[in-house]
């Protein structure tokens, strides 16, 4: 009888979650849940209705996971700089005598579900320089991040999903070597990329050879406090890597050559690295590697949501988001 009662209570709480389509996370107990993971755990499997999780200001030190089939979740932070989701795992760390963590397992937040959205939130990995330590790891398709910060060092943002479509707008992303990496098709628009000292390369795309688009950076700014000419724009983690910068402003942190082939001559033929109208002291098209490309206007026009994101328009989807209130 006790087991039946427990099952009934769990079902009731899940139904209630689905009916309200909005919950509040607050550490002081004033919301629906005290922790972010508790709110994520309550999302029904095979969910098909948008659910908004409003996260009140605070620093939430939690190892977070949104499972497969927990779809259509929207995380909305109360304040960008004061709503912080953080953990401190890193590649090689051993927890309770278990096998050392890999880079994926070390991520502070892992998103498996599709149609995920996050707004006004800081995602952080505070492990420092101990090893590869993602603040965010995204597997799911149609993931949107608007006005978010990603703080860390190596491998800060791991766009893991094999060809999954991801969108980042008005975001701040910082790190050292390969601080944006992975196999996804990811569009970055009006973002700030901050290169920290002791790094060598900003991006490491591993685009599958069957996918036409990898990383696209549109109107982004590359800044930082790293030494002058210390960073490459990108290098091919996998041979068919694809990375393009369109109308981006580049500081003198960027090396004159622009791109690195990761020590493999074949990568020069297979990788697609290109720019269009780069500006700033780090642009210097004349000094770029001979195997990278400078696009013309017609070629650059081919880079749009319809083609790069295979028919998905993340801004059109934003207009359909339900209104948010601050009630429980």
Wavefront OBJ file of the C-alpha trace (Angstrom):
o trace
v 0.000 0.000 0.000
v 2.856 2.418 0.854
v 4.482 1.754 -2.531
v 1.196 2.435 -4.332
v 0.762 5.675 -2.393
v 4.301 6.787 -3.297
v 3.715 6.073 -6.984
v 0.440 7.999 -6.872
v 2.115 11.009 -5.272
v 4.881 11.016 -7.868
v 2.365 10.848 -10.692
v 0.349 13.637 -9.139
v 3.383 15.908 -8.873
v 4.307 15.224 -12.502
v 0.790 15.983 -13.709
v 0.785 19.178 -11.707
v 4.090 20.214 -13.284
v 2.748 19.613 -16.763
v -0.476 21.510 -16.092
v 1.194 24.654 -14.764
v 3.946 24.659 -17.426
v 5.942 26.907 -15.126
v 7.813 26.379 -11.882
v 10.158 28.480 -9.784
v 13.515 27.467 -8.298
v 14.572 29.470 -5.227
v 17.190 28.563 -2.652
v 15.231 30.235 0.154
v 12.262 27.904 -0.274
v 9.950 30.538 -1.760
v 9.630 28.664 -5.051
v 8.450 25.270 -6.211
v 11.892 23.705 -5.760
v 15.078 24.621 -3.921
v 17.452 23.095 -6.483
v 17.650 23.230 -10.262
v 18.113 19.470 -10.578
v 14.900 18.825 -8.651
v 13.027 20.928 -11.205
v 14.720 19.133 -14.110
v 13.914 15.731 -12.607
v 10.230 16.647 -12.544
v 10.037 17.232 -16.300
v 7.930 14.395 -17.808
v 9.559 12.040 -20.291
v 8.372 12.500 -23.866
v 7.257 15.997 -22.945
v 5.722 17.939 -25.856
v 4.546 21.167 -24.174
v 6.905 24.059 -23.347
v 7.823 24.126 -19.658
v 9.464 27.190 -18.139
v 11.698 26.888 -15.086
v 12.272 30.325 -13.577
v 15.487 30.348 -11.535
v 15.766 33.023 -8.862
v 19.062 34.794 -8.175
v 21.717 32.721 -6.442
v 24.767 30.530 -6.970
v 23.625 26.942 -7.433
v 26.519 24.507 -7.083
v 24.966 21.445 -8.687
v 25.963 18.745 -11.149
v 23.088 19.121 -13.609
v 21.569 16.770 -16.167
v 18.553 17.054 -18.466
v 17.852 13.549 -19.741
v 16.843 12.340 -23.175
v 13.127 12.792 -23.950
v 12.868 15.606 -21.409
v 12.090 18.008 -24.215
v 10.819 21.593 -24.558
v 12.417 22.889 -21.366
v 13.117 26.596 -20.958
v 15.394 27.841 -18.180
v 14.955 31.525 -17.408
v 17.308 33.235 -14.977
v 16.159 36.148 -12.854
v 19.450 37.988 -13.410
v 22.273 37.128 -15.826
v 25.192 37.856 -13.498
v 23.503 36.696 -10.301
v 21.909 33.461 -11.521
v 24.886 31.103 -11.628
v 24.861 27.337 -12.240
v 28.302 25.996 -11.364
v 30.269 22.838 -10.651
v 33.983 21.985 -10.506
v 34.585 18.595 -12.145
v 37.357 18.141 -14.716
v 38.802 15.494 -17.019
v 40.787 12.985 -14.957
v 39.129 13.707 -11.643
v 38.355 10.632 -9.556
v 35.174 10.701 -7.503
v 34.800 8.244 -4.621
v 37.358 5.844 -6.084
v 35.498 5.466 -9.397
v 37.094 5.610 -12.825
v 38.517 9.035 -13.719
v 36.022 11.344 -15.395
v 36.221 11.949 -19.123
v 35.672 15.399 -20.605
v 31.961 14.799 -21.226
v 31.376 13.409 -17.741
v 33.174 16.410 -16.246
v 30.655 18.899 -17.643
v 28.821 21.014 -15.081
v 25.565 20.756 -17.055
v 24.641 18.153 -19.654
v 21.629 18.649 -21.936
v 20.328 15.552 -23.715
v 16.746 16.731 -24.318
v 15.625 18.432 -27.538
v 14.176 21.944 -27.908
v 16.033 23.278 -24.877
v 16.225 27.018 -24.216
v 18.213 29.009 -21.655
v 18.061 32.763 -21.095
v 19.767 35.158 -18.676
v 21.870 32.471 -16.960
v 25.570 32.072 -16.175
v 26.931 28.551 -16.699
v 30.301 27.943 -15.071
v 32.930 25.323 -14.454
v 35.152 26.466 -11.593
v 37.836 23.749 -11.898
v 40.296 26.277 -13.298
v 43.322 24.895 -15.138
v 43.141 21.397 -13.644
v 41.981 19.864 -16.931
v 39.334 19.960 -19.641
v 36.254 21.192 -17.822
v 33.082 22.086 -19.749
v 30.605 24.493 -18.205
v 27.975 23.316 -20.706
v 27.665 20.122 -22.793
v 24.855 19.915 -25.346
v 23.707 16.763 -27.101
v 20.074 17.618 -27.945
v 18.754 19.115 -31.165
v 17.374 22.685 -31.443
v 19.110 24.098 -28.368
v 18.841 27.879 -27.872
v 20.927 30.099 -25.581
v 20.073 33.797 -25.402
v 21.905 36.340 -23.246
v 23.878 33.697 -21.354
v 27.447 33.526 -20.025
v 29.736 30.488 -20.230
v 32.667 30.726 -17.827
v 35.637 28.386 -17.671
v 39.044 27.609 -19.100
v 39.667 24.652 -21.419
v 36.654 23.207 -23.320
v 34.201 25.658 -21.746
v 31.384 25.054 -24.251
v 31.140 21.517 -25.612
v 28.657 21.414 -28.502
v 28.724 17.639 -28.433
v 25.678 16.565 -30.470
v 26.491 14.850 -33.791
v 25.149 17.438 -36.221
v 22.620 18.739 -33.680
v 21.425 22.297 -34.271
v 22.378 24.876 -31.667
v 21.925 28.657 -31.480
v 23.732 31.222 -29.306
v 22.707 34.888 -29.331
v 24.117 37.781 -27.284
v 26.210 35.332 -25.264
v 29.575 35.731 -23.558
v 31.920 32.739 -23.870
v 35.381 32.629 -22.299
v 38.168 30.133 -21.978
v 41.603 28.937 -23.001
v 42.466 26.210 -25.537
v 39.503 24.902 -27.576
v 36.984 26.709 -25.426
v 34.311 26.068 -28.069
v 34.419 22.535 -29.460
v 32.313 19.694 -30.794
v 30.358 18.095 -33.629
v 27.213 20.235 -33.639
v 26.072 22.750 -36.205
v 26.199 25.829 -33.991
v 25.287 29.394 -34.961
v 26.770 32.195 -32.807
v 25.242 35.642 -33.313
v 26.345 38.913 -31.679
v 28.412 36.999 -29.128
v 31.582 37.986 -27.278
v 34.436 35.472 -27.288
v 36.981 36.146 -24.536
v 40.429 34.555 -24.878
v 42.160 33.993 -21.542
v 45.927 33.591 -21.010
v 47.602 30.179 -21.490
v 45.425 29.221 -24.454
v 46.324 28.508 -28.076
v 43.146 28.126 -30.136
v 39.531 29.301 -29.741
v 37.575 26.607 -31.544
v 37.952 22.922 -32.319
v 35.108 21.783 -34.537
v 34.632 18.068 -35.170
v 31.944 18.454 -37.828
v 30.877 15.089 -39.307
v 31.741 14.706 -42.987
v 28.031 14.141 -43.707
v 27.033 17.560 -42.307
v 27.398 20.655 -44.490
v 27.774 23.247 -41.719
v 29.753 23.330 -38.496
v 30.377 26.600 -36.626
v 29.062 29.913 -37.920
v 29.995 33.146 -36.115
v 27.966 36.161 -37.191
v 28.843 39.687 -35.960
v 30.833 38.376 -33.004
v 33.639 40.139 -31.118
v 36.907 38.445 -30.207
v 38.559 40.059 -27.193
v 40.473 38.962 -24.098
v 43.501 39.478 -21.893
v 45.733 36.885 -23.583
v 49.019 38.043 -25.173
v 49.060 39.563 -28.635
v 48.972 37.005 -31.488
v 48.585 34.030 -29.155
v 45.358 32.463 -30.475
v 44.255 30.741 -33.660
v 40.624 31.151 -34.714
v 40.217 27.411 -35.004
v 41.691 24.012 -35.691
v 40.110 20.804 -37.025
v 39.470 18.276 -34.261
v 38.155 16.014 -37.030
v 39.292 16.268 -40.673
v 35.947 17.582 -42.040
v 35.726 20.422 -39.499
v 33.897 23.541 -40.714
v 34.169 26.992 -39.128
v 33.216 30.350 -40.649
v 33.442 33.898 -39.255
v 31.131 36.488 -40.863
v 31.432 40.216 -40.180
v 33.351 39.623 -36.958
v 35.598 42.027 -35.084
v 38.950 40.548 -34.055
v 41.457 41.972 -31.605
v 45.228 41.582 -31.919
v 45.011 38.408 -29.833
v 44.439 36.497 -33.086
v 47.503 35.173 -34.907
v 48.166 36.554 -38.374
v 47.887 33.070 -39.911
v 44.418 32.728 -38.418
v 44.067 28.964 -38.560
v 45.938 25.844 -37.434
v 45.873 22.450 -39.176
v 46.659 20.498 -35.954
v 49.873 19.063 -37.401
v 48.132 17.022 -40.111
v 48.697 17.983 -43.728
v 45.507 16.215 -44.885
v 43.453 18.598 -42.738
v 44.417 21.430 -45.066
v 42.440 19.771 -47.846
v 39.503 18.432 -45.853
v 38.724 21.176 -43.329
v 36.718 24.242 -44.370
v 37.814 27.397 -42.557
v 36.648 30.741 -43.917
v 35.988 34.405 -43.180
v 33.923 37.216 -44.630
v 34.667 40.874 -43.915
v 36.624 40.300 -40.713
v 37.720 43.588 -39.200
v 40.014 44.838 -36.474
v 43.746 44.328 -35.814
v 43.332 40.542 -35.793
v 41.754 40.326 -39.257
v 44.626 40.676 -41.736
v 43.341 38.579 -44.670
v 46.625 38.915 -46.569
v 48.528 36.966 -43.930
v 46.052 34.120 -43.491
v 47.056 30.534 -44.258
v 46.789 29.732 -47.962
v 44.413 26.825 -47.324
v 41.782 28.950 -45.559
v 39.217 30.961 -47.542
v 37.981 34.529 -47.844
v 34.337 34.412 -48.969
v 32.746 36.785 -51.455
v 29.295 38.334 -50.926
v 27.442 35.597 -52.806
v 29.158 32.849 -50.827
v 28.546 34.614 -47.524
v 24.845 35.010 -48.329
v 24.567 31.233 -48.358
v 25.039 31.304 -44.579
v 21.576 31.812 -43.106
v 19.242 29.993 -40.725
v 17.426 28.171 -43.536
v 20.549 26.568 -44.972
v 22.921 26.272 -42.006
v 20.314 25.150 -39.468
v 18.471 22.964 -41.976
v 15.154 24.806 -41.941
v 15.110 25.712 -38.245
v 14.648 29.409 -37.451
v 15.449 29.881 -33.742
v 14.278 33.498 -33.729
v 10.854 32.552 -35.081
v 10.619 29.987 -32.304
v 11.392 32.693 -29.739
v 8.202 34.540 -30.697
v 6.115 31.514 -29.687
v 7.517 31.326 -26.141
v 4.787 31.606 -23.475
v 4.685 34.660 -21.226
v 6.386 34.314 -17.840
v 5.024 35.325 -14.456
v 6.784 35.205 -11.104
v 4.098 33.251 -9.257
v 4.740 29.725 -7.966
l 1 2 3 4 5 6 7 8 9 10 11 12 13 14 15 16 17 18 19 20 21 22 23 24 25 26 27 28 29 30 31 32 33 34 35 36 37 38 39 40 41 42 43 44 45 46 47 48 49 50 51 52 53 54 55 56 57 58 59 60 61 62 63 64 65 66 67 68 69 70 71 72 73 74 75 76 77 78 79 80 81 82 83 84 85 86 87 88 89 90 91 92 93 94 95 96 97 98 99 100 101 102 103 104 105 106 107 108 109 110 111 112 113 114 115 116 117 118 119 120 121 122 123 124 125 126 127 128 129 130 131 132 133 134 135 136 137 138 139 140 141 142 143 144 145 146 147 148 149 150 151 152 153 154 155 156 157 158 159 160 161 162 163 164 165 166 167 168 169 170 171 172 173 174 175 176 177 178 179 180 181 182 183 184 185 186 187 188 189 190 191 192 193 194 195 196 197 198 199 200 201 202 203 204 205 206 207 208 209 210 211 212 213 214 215 216 217 218 219 220 221 222 223 224 225 226 227 228 229 230 231 232 233 234 235 236 237 238 239 240 241 242 243 244 245 246 247 248 249 250 251 252 253 254 255 256 257 258 259 260 261 262 263 264 265 266 267 268 269 270 271 272 273 274 275 276 277 278 279 280 281 282 283 284 285 286 287 288 289 290 291 292 293 294 295 296 297 298 299 300 301 302 303 304 305 306 307 308 309 310 311 312 313 314 315 316 317 318 319 320 321 322 323 324 325 326 327 328
